[in-house]
Amino acid sequence: MTNTAAEAALFQPTRLGPLTLPNRLVMAPLTRNRAAADGTPLPLMATYYAQRATAGLIIAEASRPNAVGQTYANTAGLHTSAHVEGWRRVTDAVRAEGGRMFVQLQHGGRVGHPDNSGRAPLAPSPVPLPDTIHTATGHQPALTPRELTTDDIRSTVADFAAAARKAIEAGFEGVEVHGANGYLLHQFLARNTNLRTDEYGGSVAHRIRFVVEVVRAVAEAIGPERVGVRLSPGLTVNGIDEGDTDAIYAALVPALAEVGDLAYLHLVYADPDAPLFRRIRADWPGTLIANPVLPAAQIPADGGRSAAERLLAAGADLISLGRPFLANPDLVARLRAGAPVNPVRDKGLMYVGGEQGYTDYPTWNPAGPTGNSGHPATADSGHPTTADSGYPATVDSGYPTSSRRARPISSTPSATALVDPAA
């Protein structure tokens, strides 16, 4: 695809399985800690997502499939009837505005704490997170997780499938299985967090097994055309060191393709110049969503459009953006018109609850002097960059963390990312 064709394609309708999308822009899953303490989505979340319904597809924030999978306080769940009812209010609101939604299913694994979930964390091996965990009472030392038994693994796989069925009951068009960013599925893939010697550890073929089993169970529960998978090859977030990245994804991507005609594969830190990106594009026969690397300090003045067009030209089918959609509920219209974008405001506002920094971003006024809120749409392109995933680059909590660097696989040093809680 040429750059000119990519520019035109970004705003053209396309198909995603049985869905017709009005454009190729996807709102990335953004953890924003606005759910009730028990994980039930609140009415404010319905307002927030409905404001952004012009996205070709919205992927709703990470939602746990069981209680022990909770990461941080006020994150959403999908394992109780209250969760289903709360999410149904959200999907109804988005559908009323003409939108379409998937929801991300995430188990935190070792990224969890009893102060948040009421349960001790579970993980592939008893290797603790090398960081603190944010709780309602402040940052707490990470605990050494209990190693999952084979029975635990089977029940966790079943919980993912049950959560997928609840997602459909709640009105979502499908689900995204979160295999990225240092959470449970990614922990099984990485050599430093998976020290097992059974059929789920050791060789690459064994380490990818849990991910494939989860995806297969979810696909069998709701149909493969309703299932996407998110991956972050080489990302060192949450203390992950995969060790043999090329080998992992050379095995995992074809194995996922064999599960069935899945809805999509979603890549974080997608670098169109990286050999691994090109390898995955060649190996993946279906729809590929690419999430670009954008400046960490602030979204670019073009809202990420040029990065999106580069990825489309490199073979991506859809483009996911996080912070640009957070700060610009009418992002599609702004990008199409080349209008100024709202910059992201105080990062702390993303995670403290309430409307501020969440549902109070203004829409574009073409007749106005600035065309936005009046704030300058700065592009700190000289700053270190981060994947525009909607997640912080080390702890997927939305809470400020240390300045540890997160390193994706890339062909250029510029893709090395400074930790940015507002990614």
Legacy VTK file of the C-alpha trace (Angstrom):
# vtk DataFile Version 3.0
C-alpha trace
ASCII
DATASET POLYDATA
POINTS 423 float
0.000 0.000 0.000
1.432 3.431 -0.949
1.448 6.327 1.519
-1.274 8.071 -0.501
-3.404 4.947 -0.445
-2.788 4.565 3.294
-3.971 8.126 3.869
-7.196 7.423 2.017
-7.650 3.996 3.637
-7.537 5.306 7.210
-11.027 6.753 6.842
-12.522 4.152 4.518
-15.026 1.507 5.686
-13.705 -2.016 6.104
-14.799 -5.419 7.347
-13.851 -7.135 10.590
-15.405 -10.579 10.463
-19.168 -10.013 10.410
-18.790 -6.326 11.327
-18.624 -3.357 8.985
-16.387 -0.667 10.435
-16.866 2.916 9.193
-13.124 3.609 9.400
-9.855 1.866 10.302
-9.280 3.694 13.597
-9.581 1.595 16.747
-9.803 2.997 20.258
-7.203 1.039 22.226
-8.135 -0.443 25.612
-7.463 2.218 28.262
-7.413 1.320 31.940
-8.879 4.367 33.685
-9.973 3.017 37.092
-13.566 4.295 36.952
-15.361 1.061 37.908
-16.946 0.434 41.279
-14.891 -1.267 43.983
-16.392 -4.639 43.017
-15.503 -4.164 39.344
-18.954 -3.152 38.111
-18.859 -0.514 35.360
-20.437 2.765 36.481
-22.738 5.079 34.459
-19.893 7.531 33.852
-18.157 4.838 31.814
-21.164 4.631 29.508
-20.915 8.370 28.891
-17.187 8.136 28.221
-17.393 5.337 25.673
-20.496 6.754 23.947
-18.618 10.023 23.406
-16.036 8.060 21.375
-18.444 5.906 19.366
-17.236 7.244 15.998
-14.153 5.018 16.276
-14.261 2.180 13.790
-14.038 -0.140 16.791
-13.767 0.475 20.536
-11.848 -2.092 22.584
-13.037 -1.552 26.139
-10.632 -1.542 29.037
-9.099 -4.645 30.583
-11.636 -6.679 32.529
-10.709 -9.620 34.731
-12.216 -13.075 34.139
-12.101 -14.019 37.829
-11.514 -12.403 41.206
-7.868 -13.406 41.590
-7.061 -11.889 38.203
-7.627 -8.335 39.466
-4.655 -5.996 39.119
-5.542 -2.639 40.666
-8.379 -0.954 42.509
-11.488 0.143 40.607
-10.714 -1.926 37.529
-13.542 -3.678 35.723
-14.547 -7.325 35.863
-16.596 -9.774 33.801
-17.325 -12.637 36.160
-20.533 -11.638 37.991
-24.073 -10.782 36.957
-23.520 -7.225 38.241
-20.565 -6.877 35.892
-22.714 -8.016 32.974
-25.451 -5.523 33.798
-22.962 -2.694 34.204
-21.285 -3.428 30.901
-24.656 -3.791 29.159
-25.418 -0.167 30.035
-22.128 0.772 28.376
-22.658 -1.239 25.194
-26.248 0.013 24.902
-25.016 3.606 25.093
-22.333 3.039 22.467
-24.693 1.175 20.152
-27.214 4.025 20.444
-24.492 6.301 19.038
-23.758 3.880 16.190
-20.619 2.331 17.688
-19.194 -1.170 18.024
-17.306 -2.666 20.997
-15.029 -5.511 21.939
-13.783 -5.855 25.520
-10.333 -6.912 26.651
-10.042 -9.891 29.015
-7.006 -9.642 31.288
-5.683 -11.714 34.179
-2.954 -9.932 36.125
-1.085 -13.017 37.295
1.690 -11.828 39.599
0.588 -8.208 39.030
-1.951 -8.223 41.822
-2.342 -7.816 45.571
-4.761 -9.046 48.276
-5.530 -5.427 49.186
-7.152 -5.124 45.752
-8.542 -8.585 45.049
-8.796 -10.146 48.500
-6.691 -13.044 47.200
-3.023 -13.923 46.922
-1.757 -13.615 43.332
-1.216 -16.652 41.106
1.427 -16.944 38.388
3.290 -19.508 36.273
6.101 -19.600 38.853
6.763 -18.070 42.300
8.641 -15.076 40.872
7.479 -11.742 42.335
7.005 -8.530 40.411
10.150 -6.393 40.902
8.093 -3.366 41.862
5.396 -2.192 44.231
1.658 -2.622 43.655
-0.704 0.315 43.942
-3.615 -0.341 46.290
-6.341 1.776 47.826
-4.011 2.392 50.770
-0.985 3.281 48.665
1.902 1.369 47.129
2.574 -2.014 48.742
5.466 -4.429 48.210
4.698 -7.054 45.598
4.067 -10.524 46.990
5.597 -13.758 45.785
2.785 -15.381 43.805
1.685 -18.960 44.272
2.548 -21.198 41.335
-0.490 -22.299 39.376
-1.143 -26.028 39.538
-2.368 -27.831 36.444
-5.853 -27.808 37.988
-5.521 -24.044 38.502
-4.533 -23.686 34.855
-7.557 -25.631 33.673
-9.908 -23.571 35.839
-8.325 -20.320 34.644
-8.812 -21.353 31.017
-12.449 -22.111 31.845
-12.811 -18.711 33.537
-11.635 -16.947 30.370
-14.221 -18.851 28.344
-16.964 -18.041 30.857
-15.999 -14.350 30.837
-16.193 -14.340 27.038
-19.726 -15.698 27.175
-20.624 -13.001 29.707
-19.149 -10.376 27.372
-21.509 -11.438 24.601
-24.386 -11.452 27.093
-23.383 -7.887 28.021
-23.692 -6.782 24.392
-20.104 -6.763 23.179
-19.409 -7.835 19.602
-16.363 -9.785 20.779
-13.415 -9.981 23.152
-9.701 -9.357 23.042
-7.537 -11.840 24.973
-4.725 -9.863 26.604
-1.474 -11.724 25.997
0.733 -8.646 26.405
2.227 -6.097 28.802
3.552 -8.481 31.424
0.277 -9.980 32.634
-0.530 -13.644 33.155
-0.422 -14.863 29.561
2.753 -12.906 28.866
4.256 -14.310 32.076
3.837 -17.817 30.662
5.658 -16.770 27.484
8.694 -15.200 29.165
11.664 -17.211 30.390
12.258 -15.056 33.480
8.706 -15.480 34.814
8.056 -19.051 33.678
10.449 -21.437 35.436
8.191 -24.475 35.126
9.474 -27.879 34.067
6.118 -29.397 33.119
4.164 -29.171 29.857
3.662 -25.402 30.400
7.317 -24.447 30.818
10.790 -24.921 29.427
10.715 -25.025 25.637
9.004 -22.389 23.510
6.432 -24.980 22.448
5.537 -25.518 26.107
5.585 -21.832 27.078
3.097 -20.839 24.377
0.731 -23.661 25.330
-1.289 -21.759 27.960
-1.870 -18.794 25.638
-3.075 -21.064 22.846
-5.322 -23.018 25.223
-6.950 -19.815 26.506
-7.549 -18.478 23.008
-8.908 -21.819 21.795
-11.299 -22.082 24.753
-12.566 -18.543 24.200
-12.982 -19.170 20.465
-14.935 -22.351 21.157
-17.139 -20.479 23.631
-18.194 -17.570 21.424
-16.848 -18.274 17.922
-13.387 -17.413 16.552
-14.734 -14.469 14.531
-15.483 -12.740 17.861
-11.984 -13.203 19.323
-8.916 -10.993 19.036
-5.522 -11.415 20.714
-3.144 -8.721 21.905
0.622 -9.292 21.954
3.637 -7.121 22.828
6.749 -8.809 21.403
9.906 -7.872 23.266
8.220 -5.473 25.682
9.898 -5.429 29.105
6.977 -3.906 30.977
6.181 -5.309 34.443
9.622 -6.887 34.765
9.262 -9.174 31.736
12.295 -10.552 29.906
11.112 -12.938 27.228
14.638 -14.143 26.519
13.967 -15.576 23.069
11.471 -13.197 21.516
11.962 -14.165 17.879
11.471 -17.850 18.648
8.388 -17.223 20.792
6.458 -15.324 18.162
7.676 -17.474 15.286
5.865 -20.323 17.077
2.964 -18.471 18.716
1.576 -16.522 15.755
1.139 -19.583 13.474
-0.287 -21.545 16.426
-2.910 -18.839 16.988
-3.724 -18.854 13.284
-4.434 -22.568 13.545
-7.061 -21.974 16.251
-9.419 -20.692 13.589
-10.366 -17.562 11.692
-9.839 -15.189 14.616
-11.077 -11.609 14.411
-7.631 -10.037 14.646
-4.138 -9.944 16.081
-3.278 -6.696 17.920
0.389 -5.652 18.223
1.632 -3.146 20.803
4.756 -1.087 19.977
4.307 -1.765 16.300
7.348 -0.512 14.410
6.864 -0.788 10.638
10.643 -0.904 10.104
11.293 -3.756 12.530
12.033 -7.200 11.060
9.830 -8.835 13.692
6.836 -6.715 12.687
7.335 -7.752 9.079
7.709 -11.398 10.114
4.493 -11.336 12.121
2.632 -9.615 9.283
3.821 -12.352 6.927
2.884 -15.137 9.361
-0.537 -13.794 10.338
-3.178 -14.501 7.677
-5.940 -12.371 9.152
-6.636 -8.819 10.256
-3.704 -7.090 11.963
-4.281 -4.152 14.322
-1.114 -2.120 14.897
-0.589 0.209 17.856
2.049 2.862 17.015
4.883 4.300 19.059
4.062 7.939 19.894
5.912 10.539 21.991
5.684 9.870 25.715
5.434 13.444 26.929
2.446 14.391 24.778
0.499 13.146 21.791
1.768 14.576 18.481
0.139 17.592 16.870
-1.411 15.400 14.169
-2.982 13.096 16.757
-0.960 10.115 15.524
-2.216 10.247 11.946
1.193 10.074 10.252
2.243 7.130 12.430
-1.043 5.415 11.598
-0.556 5.917 7.879
2.989 4.507 8.028
1.671 1.340 9.643
-1.123 0.971 7.105
1.445 1.354 4.326
3.516 -1.398 5.999
0.646 -3.871 5.944
-1.475 -3.210 9.040
-5.221 -3.388 8.483
-6.433 -1.304 11.430
-4.713 1.224 13.713
-5.312 1.505 17.453
-4.751 4.755 19.334
-5.053 5.341 23.058
-4.288 8.812 24.407
-5.497 10.591 21.247
-8.951 9.046 21.782
-8.839 9.839 25.505
-8.197 13.544 24.881
-10.310 13.808 21.739
-13.719 12.133 21.828
-14.197 13.266 18.215
-10.743 12.103 17.117
-11.914 10.618 13.813
-13.376 13.944 12.668
-10.294 15.846 13.778
-7.891 13.533 11.979
-9.971 13.503 8.821
-10.061 17.328 8.733
-6.463 17.814 9.832
-7.816 19.808 12.778
-5.874 20.603 15.957
-6.110 18.016 18.718
-6.596 18.429 22.438
-3.409 17.595 24.317
-3.679 15.165 27.219
-4.121 17.088 30.438
-2.623 16.273 33.855
-1.828 12.561 33.715
-2.976 12.064 37.285
-6.525 12.962 36.272
-6.746 9.766 34.234
-6.816 7.527 37.274
-8.462 9.356 40.155
-12.112 8.795 39.227
-14.736 11.329 38.271
-15.425 13.325 35.131
-12.321 15.502 35.117
-9.770 14.324 32.595
-12.208 11.635 31.448
-15.520 12.866 30.032
-14.884 16.629 30.034
-12.588 16.907 26.998
-14.159 19.325 24.482
-15.105 18.470 20.937
-13.702 20.382 17.992
-15.349 23.640 17.022
-14.364 24.415 13.413
-15.465 28.040 13.869
-13.341 28.568 16.968
-9.983 30.352 16.985
-8.085 27.183 17.882
-10.561 24.491 16.877
-10.193 22.778 20.258
-10.158 23.562 23.949
-7.800 26.467 23.529
-4.830 24.483 24.796
-1.841 24.161 22.460
-1.564 20.781 20.769
2.117 20.283 21.364
4.227 17.544 19.857
7.217 16.765 22.022
8.735 14.602 19.368
12.183 14.880 20.871
11.125 13.064 24.012
11.425 9.316 24.549
8.538 7.453 23.014
5.997 4.958 24.216
3.478 2.637 22.647
0.183 4.470 22.394
-1.675 1.636 23.998
-3.506 3.522 26.669
-1.401 1.722 29.269
1.544 2.841 31.335
4.784 1.432 30.019
5.697 -0.579 33.105
2.667 -1.078 35.304
-0.648 -1.446 33.521
-2.458 0.303 36.346
-2.732 3.855 35.277
-0.813 4.884 38.371
2.514 6.733 38.298
5.502 4.431 38.479
9.257 4.610 38.470
11.304 5.659 35.451
12.311 2.160 34.450
12.525 1.833 30.700
10.345 -0.481 28.675
12.088 -1.934 25.637
10.178 -3.271 22.648
11.805 -5.154 19.821
12.627 -2.569 17.178
15.027 -1.905 14.378
15.822 1.568 15.722
16.825 2.931 19.147
14.059 5.554 18.927
11.455 2.976 19.920
12.975 2.619 23.396
10.323 4.022 25.707
10.511 5.980 28.892
7.870 4.858 31.357
4.799 6.984 30.827
1.807 6.392 33.115
-0.368 8.192 30.594
0.536 6.159 27.528
LINES 1 424
423 0 1 2 3 4 5 6 7 8 9 10 11 12 13 14 15 16 17 18 19 20 21 22 23 24 25 26 27 28 29 30 31 32 33 34 35 36 37 38 39 40 41 42 43 44 45 46 47 48 49 50 51 52 53 54 55 56 57 58 59 60 61 62 63 64 65 66 67 68 69 70 71 72 73 74 75 76 77 78 79 80 81 82 83 84 85 86 87 88 89 90 91 92 93 94 95 96 97 98 99 100 101 102 103 104 105 106 107 108 109 110 111 112 113 114 115 116 117 118 119 120 121 122 123 124 125 126 127 128 129 130 131 132 133 134 135 136 137 138 139 140 141 142 143 144 145 146 147 148 149 150 151 152 153 154 155 156 157 158 159 160 161 162 163 164 165 166 167 168 169 170 171 172 173 174 175 176 177 178 179 180 181 182 183 184 185 186 187 188 189 190 191 192 193 194 195 196 197 198 199 200 201 202 203 204 205 206 207 208 209 210 211 212 213 214 215 216 217 218 219 220 221 222 223 224 225 226 227 228 229 230 231 232 233 234 235 236 237 238 239 240 241 242 243 244 245 246 247 248 249 250 251 252 253 254 255 256 257 258 259 260 261 262 263 264 265 266 267 268 269 270 271 272 273 274 275 276 277 278 279 280 281 282 283 284 285 286 287 288 289 290 291 292 293 294 295 296 297 298 299 300 301 302 303 304 305 306 307 308 309 310 311 312 313 314 315 316 317 318 319 320 321 322 323 324 325 326 327 328 329 330 331 332 333 334 335 336 337 338 339 340 341 342 343 344 345 346 347 348 349 350 351 352 353 354 355 356 357 358 359 360 361 362 363 364 365 366 367 368 369 370 371 372 373 374 375 376 377 378 379 380 381 382 383 384 385 386 387 388 389 390 391 392 393 394 395 396 397 398 399 400 401 402 403 404 405 406 407 408 409 410 411 412 413 414 415 416 417 418 419 420 421 422
